[in-house]
């Protein structure tokens, strides 16, 4: 009876990388929205 235990849980790693990627995309999108929503004053 030889039981091999996996040293890496790929499912957990993939989920963590996916969440990290979504957070990064969300932060970049929020930054771009804040940059573009600034008041633009037109000089006459």
C-alpha positions in Angstrom: 0.0 0.0 0.0 1.9 3.0 -1.3 0.1 6.3 -0.7 1.4 9.3 -2.5 0.5 12.7 -1.2 0.6 15.6 -3.6 2.9 18.4 -2.5 1.0 21.0 -4.4 -2.7 21.8 -4.3 -3.2 23.1 -7.8 -6.9 24.0 -7.3 -6.1 26.3 -4.4 -3.2 27.9 -6.2 -5.3 28.6 -9.4 -8.1 30.1 -7.3 -5.7 32.4 -5.4 -4.0 33.5 -8.6 -7.4 34.2 -10.2 -8.5 36.3 -7.2 -5.2 38.2 -7.2 -5.6 38.9 -10.9 -9.2 40.2 -10.5 -8.1 42.4 -7.6 -5.3 43.9 -9.7 -7.6 44.5 -12.7 -10.2 46.1 -10.4 -7.6 48.4 -8.9 -6.3 49.5 -12.3 -9.8 50.1 -13.6 -10.6 52.2 -10.5 -7.4 54.2 -10.9 -8.3 54.9 -14.6 -11.8 55.9 -13.7 -10.6 58.3 -11.0 -8.0 59.8 -13.4 -10.6 60.4 -16.1 -13.3 61.8 -13.7 -11.3 64.8 -12.7 -12.8 68.2 -13.3 -11.6 69.6 -16.7 -11.7 73.3 -16.8 -11.7 74.9 -20.2 -9.8 78.1 -20.5 -11.6 80.7 -22.6 
